[in-house]
Amino acid sequence: LTKEIAKIYDISRGKDKGLVTIGVTQTDKIGGEAAVVTGIVSNMLAQQQKLRFVQIKERDAIYYIAPFEYYNEDFLTFKIDIQTEKERQDVAISFQKKFYYEK
């Protein structure tokens, strides 16, 4: 994330900061669709952070970003809920990832 973009969306940058990006598509439409995106991220000690997603619109594209913090070699579980605006359809996704500090 560039310094300029981080400043616009009031997102802190640093070696212990991560960013999750979600794009929502239900059709073959390029660029994504509007939705309500919420979620949490937790570590192996069950410590949780609420993900606060911000909608980003760039030309014809719509996507959502949420910052989070982590420790070196942290193994995180993301649980994200998506509600599409058109269909009012709820979708739940989850994934896990190990994070490292960049040297």
Number of C-alpha atoms within 10 A of each C-alpha: 11 7 10 9 10 12 12 8 12 9 16 15 16 9 13 15 15 16 14 12 13 16 17 18 16 10 8 7 8 10 15 19 18 19 22 16 25 18 18 16 21 18 18 10 8 10 9 14 16 14 20 15 19 16 19 15 13 9 7 9 13 19 21 21 18 19 18 17 15 20 15 12 11 16 16 21 18 18 17 17 15 18 17 18 12 10 9 11 10 13 11 12 10 12 10 13 12 13 16 14 14 8 4
